[in-house]
Amino acid sequence: MNYRIVAERGNETVRMDRASSLMAVAKARVWASEGWQVTIIVQDQDEYADSEPMALAS
């Protein structure tokens, strides 16, 4: 599985991919602590188009 992190603040958007769920959550927590709105999208390698976003509560 791959994990896409999407961080948004104002008119800025940052997207990054991680292979590890632990690293994705750790990175998302850092961005959220700095005031970014963070979403983690879990992507199965066979189903990139059907991915479901998971919002990180800050």
C-alpha positions in Angstrom: 0.0 0.0 0.0 1.0 3.6 -0.6 0.0 6.5 1.5 -0.5 10.0 -0.1 -0.3 12.9 2.3 -2.0 16.1 1.1 -1.3 19.2 3.3 -3.2 22.5 2.6 -2.8 25.9 4.1 -4.2 29.0 2.5 -3.4 28.8 -1.2 -0.5 26.3 -0.7 -0.8 22.6 -1.3 1.9 20.0 -0.7 1.5 16.3 -1.8 3.9 13.5 -0.8 3.8 9.7 -1.0 5.1 7.3 1.6 5.2 3.5 1.6 5.0 3.2 5.4 1.9 4.0 7.3 4.0 4.9 10.4 6.0 7.4 8.4 2.9 8.8 6.7 1.2 9.4 10.1 4.3 10.9 11.6 4.8 13.3 8.7 1.1 14.2 8.8 1.3 15.0 12.5 4.2 17.3 12.0 2.4 19.2 9.2 -0.8 19.4 11.3 1.1 20.7 14.3 2.3 23.6 12.1 -1.3 24.6 11.2 -1.8 22.7 7.9 -5.0 20.9 7.1 -3.8 17.3 6.4 -5.4 14.4 4.6 -4.0 10.9 4.2 -5.2 8.9 1.2 -4.6 5.2 1.4 -3.8 3.8 -2.0 -3.8 0.1 -2.9 -1.2 -0.4 -5.6 -3.9 -1.8 -7.9 -6.5 0.8 -7.2 -5.0 4.3 -7.3 -8.2 5.9 -8.8 -10.5 4.5 -6.1 -8.6 5.8 -3.0 -10.4 7.0 0.0 -9.2 10.1 2.0 -8.7 9.9 5.7 -8.6 13.3 7.5 -6.2 13.7 10.4 -7.8 15.4 13.4 -5.5 18.1 14.9 
